[in-house]
């Protein structure tokens, strides 16, 4: 066995995976960039139109509206989920009876089919017959049009996402808390540190990489988010709960303005890429 | 003591509140599935079923006047999920072996290149998929979905398997090299069998990923190859939602995922972070 031949081995073993990724990601992605330079509808095209699709972006009010919805959605779900998830993890850090039964229950939402969650919340949030409005009526809050008003539709979507993904933050932060060596905590206790001091100087320091992983994964996924919008609000009313992802879907498969949809989606990709690269950089520097 | 008791009571109340928030949606789903639609549309809502009404399940299983049964869609989801998983495992075991056991120059670049597919929003690639699948005649076929989901599960699986293979101590494999085994046969005989628990976790989770996927399934199927999520989503496009049938179909649909999830529950930290964290 020559040394040179051996050095080829890893490439041979990698080649099926690389071939798949080339065929299923690189080639379609390149093809999509090509589509952005074309006018393509359900019945016509592709006709090469240069950068015309890109020039539509600045004056497309819906693009900027849905971008705004997207940023609100991503920012607020991340903030709420982090706050609740960290709080929950700190609260349930201690031992208590039934912990081993309760934890798996907490994890369920993040595994469940998102479409199923969307349908369930459609029932829960029904303005007339839904139990959520019924409970709220005890507090004097009445008849909120959760999914059918521009005022609450985005909030509904955000709350559902929080319900599904706070458990994820809880799960990861809990794992982070367990990784803190007992000596560090004991030492801080001996030094007479208060609970908050310990939280700030020791716990948080150990949690940093865990929080970064959460930020990375949740940011990527929040930009992809479509299933629940589709099933709960359909992006409406108007575009009040339409994220950029969902806008791409509407332009492509409802309006069949495929060339422009490809352009919007490509821009979405670059928007996701920026924070992702940032988080990965910080993570791999550690 | 008094303070401890007071704290424990508060803690218990907090815990119960959290559990109610988490579980009430499931409770409502179950309750609705056992109610005739007339009882779902009442105010105040009925929180307990009056009697055991099974017609919704009858329709979910065998179909009714307004809706097709959901079982064929669940079968489709299973076929897609398991076939895809088999393909994913074969391809990713080789790739992860290369990336875990060889030291070559571009190793990290390859690994990150494979992972970077995870960033791509599905909407950013689905348009060319639609065009390509239709020109290959793969629209509305299970094969089309089985291939498409490679894009989702391959990066996940490769990264997970790398961490599982790295977990096996090098010394055990090196002992086999001394006995005259080649690198690959040492891997096949030692690392691979020792990694089976990890491989099973990856397998189950890639089935869950396929099972839950919505957007590609919605766009790339039409009638014959429709999997569970797009099938469920059709309930809301019908005028006047059929709550009971929808709830029963949803419950039948998510039962398999809950079973799968129970199996991998201890490995969730690792799975949900693609092996970045071990939990």
HADDOCK unambig.tbl for C-alpha pairs under 7 A between the chains (distance, minus, plus):
assign (segid A and resid 10 and name CA) (segid B and resid 98 and name CA) 4.62 0.50 0.50
assign (segid A and resid 10 and name CA) (segid B and resid 102 and name CA) 6.42 0.50 0.50
assign (segid A and resid 13 and name CA) (segid B and resid 94 and name CA) 5.13 0.50 0.50
assign (segid A and resid 13 and name CA) (segid B and resid 95 and name CA) 5.54 0.50 0.50
assign (segid A and resid 13 and name CA) (segid B and resid 98 and name CA) 5.86 0.50 0.50
assign (segid A and resid 14 and name CA) (segid B and resid 94 and name CA) 6.44 0.50 0.50
assign (segid A and resid 14 and name CA) (segid B and resid 95 and name CA) 4.43 0.50 0.50
assign (segid A and resid 14 and name CA) (segid B and resid 98 and name CA) 6.29 0.50 0.50
assign (segid A and resid 16 and name CA) (segid B and resid 91 and name CA) 6.09 0.50 0.50
assign (segid A and resid 17 and name CA) (segid B and resid 91 and name CA) 5.77 0.50 0.50
assign (segid A and resid 17 and name CA) (segid B and resid 92 and name CA) 6.54 0.50 0.50
assign (segid A and resid 17 and name CA) (segid B and resid 95 and name CA) 6.23 0.50 0.50
assign (segid A and resid 21 and name CA) (segid B and resid 151 and name CA) 6.90 0.50 0.50
assign (segid A and resid 24 and name CA) (segid B and resid 151 and name CA) 6.13 0.50 0.50
assign (segid A and resid 25 and name CA) (segid B and resid 151 and name CA) 6.93 0.50 0.50
assign (segid A and resid 28 and name CA) (segid B and resid 125 and name CA) 6.50 0.50 0.50
assign (segid A and resid 28 and name CA) (segid B and resid 128 and name CA) 5.40 0.50 0.50
assign (segid A and resid 28 and name CA) (segid B and resid 129 and name CA) 6.58 0.50 0.50
assign (segid A and resid 29 and name CA) (segid B and resid 125 and name CA) 6.05 0.50 0.50
assign (segid A and resid 31 and name CA) (segid B and resid 128 and name CA) 6.30 0.50 0.50
assign (segid A and resid 32 and name CA) (segid B and resid 125 and name CA) 6.96 0.50 0.50
assign (segid A and resid 32 and name CA) (segid B and resid 128 and name CA) 5.63 0.50 0.50
assign (segid A and resid 104 and name CA) (segid B and resid 265 and name CA) 6.60 0.50 0.50
assign (segid A and resid 106 and name CA) (segid B and resid 22 and name CA) 6.95 0.50 0.50
assign (segid A and resid 111 and name CA) (segid B and resid 261 and name CA) 6.65 0.50 0.50
assign (segid A and resid 112 and name CA) (segid B and resid 254 and name CA) 6.60 0.50 0.50
assign (segid A and resid 112 and name CA) (segid B and resid 257 and name CA) 6.48 0.50 0.50
assign (segid A and resid 113 and name CA) (segid B and resid 212 and name CA) 4.62 0.50 0.50
assign (segid A and resid 113 and name CA) (segid B and resid 254 and name CA) 6.70 0.50 0.50
assign (segid A and resid 114 and name CA) (segid B and resid 212 and name CA) 6.86 0.50 0.50
assign (segid A and resid 115 and name CA) (segid B and resid 229 and name CA) 5.79 0.50 0.50
assign (segid A and resid 115 and name CA) (segid B and resid 233 and name CA) 6.61 0.50 0.50
assign (segid A and resid 116 and name CA) (segid B and resid 250 and name CA) 5.82 0.50 0.50
assign (segid A and resid 120 and name CA) (segid B and resid 25 and name CA) 6.58 0.50 0.50
assign (segid A and resid 120 and name CA) (segid B and resid 29 and name CA) 6.16 0.50 0.50
assign (segid A and resid 129 and name CA) (segid B and resid 41 and name CA) 5.67 0.50 0.50
assign (segid A and resid 129 and name CA) (segid B and resid 42 and name CA) 6.01 0.50 0.50
assign (segid A and resid 129 and name CA) (segid B and resid 43 and name CA) 5.82 0.50 0.50
assign (segid A and resid 129 and name CA) (segid B and resid 45 and name CA) 6.09 0.50 0.50
assign (segid A and resid 130 and name CA) (segid B and resid 45 and name CA) 6.90 0.50 0.50
assign (segid A and resid 131 and name CA) (segid B and resid 45 and name CA) 6.22 0.50 0.50
assign (segid A and resid 134 and name CA) (segid B and resid 44 and name CA) 6.85 0.50 0.50
assign (segid A and resid 171 and name CA) (segid B and resid 269 and name CA) 6.62 0.50 0.50
assign (segid A and resid 172 and name CA) (segid B and resid 269 and name CA) 6.09 0.50 0.50
assign (segid A and resid 175 and name CA) (segid B and resid 279 and name CA) 4.86 0.50 0.50
assign (segid A and resid 220 and name CA) (segid B and resid 119 and name CA) 5.91 0.50 0.50
assign (segid A and resid 224 and name CA) (segid B and resid 121 and name CA) 5.03 0.50 0.50
assign (segid A and resid 224 and name CA) (segid B and resid 122 and name CA) 6.72 0.50 0.50
assign (segid A and resid 227 and name CA) (segid B and resid 214 and name CA) 6.39 0.50 0.50
assign (segid A and resid 231 and name CA) (segid B and resid 233 and name CA) 6.16 0.50 0.50
assign (segid A and resid 231 and name CA) (segid B and resid 236 and name CA) 6.84 0.50 0.50
assign (segid A and resid 245 and name CA) (segid B and resid 123 and name CA) 6.13 0.50 0.50
assign (segid A and resid 248 and name CA) (segid B and resid 123 and name CA) 6.62 0.50 0.50
assign (segid A and resid 249 and name CA) (segid B and resid 123 and name CA) 6.63 0.50 0.50
assign (segid A and resid 262 and name CA) (segid B and resid 124 and name CA) 6.93 0.50 0.50
assign (segid A and resid 262 and name CA) (segid B and resid 127 and name CA) 6.80 0.50 0.50
assign (segid A and resid 265 and name CA) (segid B and resid 123 and name CA) 6.28 0.50 0.50
assign (segid A and resid 265 and name CA) (segid B and resid 124 and name CA) 4.58 0.50 0.50
assign (segid A and resid 266 and name CA) (segid B and resid 124 and name CA) 5.82 0.50 0.50
assign (segid A and resid 269 and name CA) (segid B and resid 120 and name CA) 6.30 0.50 0.50
assign (segid A and resid 269 and name CA) (segid B and resid 121 and name CA) 6.43 0.50 0.50
assign (segid A and resid 269 and name CA) (segid B and resid 124 and name CA) 6.40 0.50 0.50
